[in-house]
Amino acid sequence: KPMYAAINASITGWHLVEWVWYEINGIPQRKSGFLEMLTLPGNAGLSQIKDEIRKIPEFNAAHQIAHASKHSHLEKITEGFSTPVFINVWEKEGEFYLNQTAHIRLEHEGGVSEMPIYSFLLTLHRWWNHVLVELKIPEK
């Protein structure tokens, strides 16, 4: 069950890009604030925002997971992206225990980036928390 929760959190983390865009697009002050956070020009659209946010490794991973969950192929697949799942086995006082852990792995020109799922999700959470507070969403 935790693995499904992680997948759902990844999907939500990526789709928040569109949800926030549609929320702020008609509010010039919020829109310009969001574009400034991303260092994009004031006339940037959703496609440019997605391209910029995909440069953040955690959001690139969230994008890959979100699109893999609903498509049989990706339009902008990242070479070297994988989500290996490890099975940890240990013994304590004669009893054996199993635990699954998943990681995000991204091979790139500079080497390999790997992060546990919990670090990946925590980064998504912190980034969105900062953005939503700055944009005053929700207003209350």
C-alpha positions as CSV (number, residue, x, y, z in Angstrom):
1,K,0.0,0.0,0.0
2,P,2.8,2.6,0.7
3,M,4.0,2.1,-2.9
4,Y,0.6,3.0,-4.3
5,A,0.5,6.0,-2.0
6,A,3.9,7.1,-3.3
7,I,2.8,6.7,-6.9
8,N,-0.4,8.8,-6.2
9,A,1.7,11.5,-4.5
10,S,4.0,11.6,-7.5
11,I,1.1,11.9,-9.9
12,T,-0.4,14.7,-7.8
13,G,2.9,16.4,-7.5
14,W,3.2,16.7,-11.2
15,H,-0.4,17.5,-11.9
16,L,-0.3,20.4,-9.5
17,V,1.7,22.3,-12.1
18,E,-1.5,22.4,-14.3
19,W,-3.9,22.9,-11.5
20,V,-1.9,25.9,-10.1
21,W,-1.5,27.3,-13.6
22,Y,-5.3,27.3,-14.2
23,E,-5.9,28.7,-10.8
24,I,-3.6,31.7,-11.3
25,N,-3.7,32.3,-15.0
26,G,-6.4,34.9,-14.7
27,I,-4.8,36.7,-11.8
28,P,-1.9,38.8,-13.1
29,Q,-0.1,39.3,-9.8
30,R,-0.1,35.6,-8.9
31,K,0.8,34.6,-12.5
32,S,3.8,37.0,-12.6
33,G,4.9,35.8,-9.1
34,F,4.9,32.2,-10.2
35,L,6.8,33.0,-13.4
36,E,9.3,35.0,-11.4
37,M,9.9,32.0,-9.1
38,L,10.7,30.0,-12.2
39,T,12.7,32.8,-13.8
40,L,10.5,32.7,-16.8
41,P,9.4,35.7,-18.9
42,G,6.0,37.2,-18.2
43,N,4.5,35.8,-21.4
44,A,5.5,32.2,-20.7
45,G,2.7,29.6,-21.1
46,L,2.0,26.3,-19.5
47,S,4.3,24.4,-21.9
48,Q,7.3,26.6,-21.0
49,I,6.4,26.2,-17.3
50,K,6.4,22.4,-17.6
51,D,9.7,22.4,-19.4
52,E,11.3,24.6,-16.8
53,I,9.9,22.6,-13.8
54,R,11.0,19.3,-15.5
55,K,14.6,20.6,-15.1
56,I,14.2,19.9,-11.3
57,P,15.1,16.2,-11.0
58,E,12.3,15.4,-8.6
59,F,9.7,17.0,-10.9
60,N,11.2,15.2,-13.9
61,A,10.7,11.9,-12.0
62,A,7.1,12.9,-11.0
63,H,6.4,13.7,-14.7
64,Q,7.8,10.3,-15.7
65,I,5.7,8.5,-13.1
66,A,2.5,10.5,-13.8
67,H,2.7,9.9,-17.6
68,A,3.7,6.3,-17.3
69,S,0.6,5.8,-15.1
70,K,-1.8,6.7,-17.9
71,H,0.1,6.2,-21.2
72,S,1.8,3.3,-22.8
73,H,4.6,5.6,-24.0
74,L,6.0,9.0,-23.1
75,E,6.4,11.9,-25.4
76,K,9.4,13.3,-23.6
77,I,11.0,10.3,-22.0
78,T,14.1,10.8,-20.0
79,E,16.8,8.3,-20.9
80,G,18.3,6.6,-17.9
81,F,15.2,7.1,-15.7
82,S,14.2,4.2,-13.5
83,T,12.5,3.4,-10.2
84,P,14.2,0.3,-8.8
85,V,12.5,-1.5,-6.0
86,F,14.7,-3.2,-3.4
87,I,13.6,-6.0,-1.1
88,N,15.5,-5.9,2.2
89,V,15.6,-9.1,4.2
90,W,16.9,-9.3,7.7
91,E,16.8,-11.7,10.6
92,K,16.2,-10.9,14.2
93,E,15.9,-13.4,17.0
94,G,15.2,-16.2,14.6
95,E,12.5,-14.3,12.6
96,F,12.9,-13.1,9.1
97,Y,11.6,-9.8,8.0
98,L,11.0,-8.2,4.5
99,N,10.7,-4.6,3.6
100,Q,10.4,-2.9,0.2
101,T,12.2,0.3,-0.6
102,A,12.0,2.2,-3.9
103,H,14.4,4.7,-5.3
104,I,14.3,7.2,-8.1
105,R,17.4,6.7,-10.3
106,L,18.4,9.1,-13.1
107,E,21.5,8.6,-15.2
108,H,22.9,11.8,-16.8
109,E,26.0,13.3,-18.2
110,G,27.4,14.1,-14.8
111,G,26.8,10.6,-13.4
112,V,23.9,9.1,-11.6
113,S,21.5,10.7,-9.2
114,E,19.6,8.4,-6.9
115,M,17.2,9.3,-4.1
116,P,14.9,7.2,-1.9
117,I,11.2,7.7,-2.6
118,Y,10.7,9.4,0.7
119,S,13.3,12.1,-0.1
120,F,11.7,12.6,-3.5
121,L,8.3,13.0,-2.0
122,L,9.5,15.3,0.7
123,T,11.2,17.6,-1.9
124,L,7.9,17.7,-3.9
125,H,6.0,18.6,-0.7
126,R,8.4,21.3,0.4
127,W,8.6,22.9,-3.1
128,W,4.8,23.0,-3.5
129,N,4.3,24.2,0.1
130,H,6.6,27.1,-0.6
131,V,5.0,27.9,-3.9
132,L,1.4,27.8,-2.6
133,V,2.2,29.9,0.4
134,E,3.9,32.5,-1.8
135,L,1.0,32.6,-4.2
136,K,-1.5,32.6,-1.3
137,I,-3.4,29.5,-2.5
138,P,-5.8,28.9,-1.0
139,E,-6.6,32.5,0.0
140,K,-7.7,31.6,3.5
